[in-house]
């Protein structure tokens, strides 16, 4: 049985966690051919949880393994589709991020990819909570 159709529910992949989420849009094959899967991922965005954190002024630090990521030679930036996410995340306020890393960040930038060890190092800088 063919599961393809001429309509599909559009999804985006979250830049931070990589999980696909529904956008609420429907895609249509103009030729009305059964060429589309039930869900079609068309781009990148932020899931509801990470969008709220971004709106609240946080930047997500997403740990990526450089050996497993597919960064092109000579490129200085890692593209979202090339990033091999390890699953470790941290969220910092924008002003704290800019002060700690001495790097300007635009208001629309929701995340940055960091090497293994950066999040651990940040965790050691946090004072333990006292009772």
C-alpha positions in Angstrom: 0.0 0.0 0.0 1.3 3.4 -0.9 1.3 5.9 2.0 2.0 8.9 -0.2 -0.5 11.6 -0.9 -0.8 14.9 -2.7 -1.1 16.7 0.7 1.2 16.8 3.7 1.4 18.4 7.1 4.4 20.8 7.3 6.9 20.5 10.1 10.0 22.3 11.1 12.9 20.9 13.1 13.9 22.8 16.3 17.3 24.4 16.1 18.0 23.6 19.8 16.7 20.1 20.4 16.3 18.8 16.8 12.8 17.5 17.3 10.2 18.0 14.5 7.1 20.0 15.4 4.0 20.9 13.4 3.8 24.4 11.9 0.1 24.3 11.2 0.5 24.6 7.5 -0.5 22.1 4.8 1.6 21.4 1.7 0.0 20.6 -1.6 1.5 19.0 -4.7 0.2 21.3 -7.5 0.1 18.4 -9.9 -2.0 16.4 -7.4 0.4 13.5 -7.6 0.9 11.2 -4.6 4.4 12.5 -3.9 4.3 13.6 -0.3 4.7 11.8 3.0 2.2 12.4 5.8 4.6 14.9 7.4 7.2 16.9 5.5 10.1 18.8 7.3 10.8 21.9 5.3 13.1 24.0 7.5 14.4 25.0 10.9 12.7 27.0 13.7 12.1 26.7 17.4 9.7 24.4 19.2 7.2 26.0 21.7 9.5 25.4 24.7 12.6 26.9 23.2 10.7 29.7 21.5 9.4 30.8 24.9 12.9 30.7 26.4 14.2 32.8 23.5 11.4 35.3 23.9 12.3 35.5 27.6 15.8 36.6 26.6 17.8 33.4 26.8 20.3 32.0 24.3 20.6 28.2 24.1 24.1 26.7 24.1 23.8 23.4 22.2 26.7 21.0 22.7 27.9 19.4 19.4 30.5 16.7 18.7 33.0 18.2 16.2 34.2 14.8 15.1 30.7 13.6 14.1 29.4 17.0 12.8 29.7 17.5 9.0 31.3 20.9 8.9 32.7 21.7 5.5 36.4 22.3 5.2 37.3 25.9 5.3 33.9 26.9 6.8 34.0 28.8 10.1 30.3 28.1 10.9 28.4 25.0 11.5 25.0 24.7 9.8 22.1 23.2 11.8 21.7 20.2 9.6 25.4 19.4 10.0 25.5 19.6 13.8 25.7 16.3 15.7 23.9 17.2 18.9 25.1 15.4 22.1 21.9 16.2 24.0 23.5 18.6 26.5 22.0 22.1 26.6 22.3 25.2 28.7 20.4 28.5 28.5 22.1 31.8 29.4 20.6 35.3 29.4 21.7 37.3 26.4 23.6 39.9 28.4 25.4 37.2 30.4 26.3 35.3 27.2 27.8 38.5 25.7 29.8 39.3 28.8 31.1 35.7 29.3 32.1 35.0 25.7 32.9 38.6 24.7 31.0 38.0 21.5 28.1 40.1 20.2 24.9 38.2 19.6 21.9 39.4 17.5 18.5 39.6 19.1 17.1 37.0 16.6 19.8 34.4 17.2 18.2 31.8 19.4 21.2 29.4 19.8 24.9 28.8 19.4 26.7 25.5 18.9 29.5 24.8 21.4 32.2 22.2 21.7 32.1 19.5 24.3 33.3 20.7 27.7 31.9 24.3 27.5 28.7 23.5 29.3 30.6 21.5 32.0 32.9 24.4 32.5 29.9 26.8 32.9 28.4 24.4 35.5 31.6 24.5 37.6 31.3 28.3 37.7 27.8 28.1 39.3 27.9 28.3 43.1 26.2 25.3 44.8 22.8 26.0 46.3 22.8 26.2 50.1 19.8 25.0 52.2 
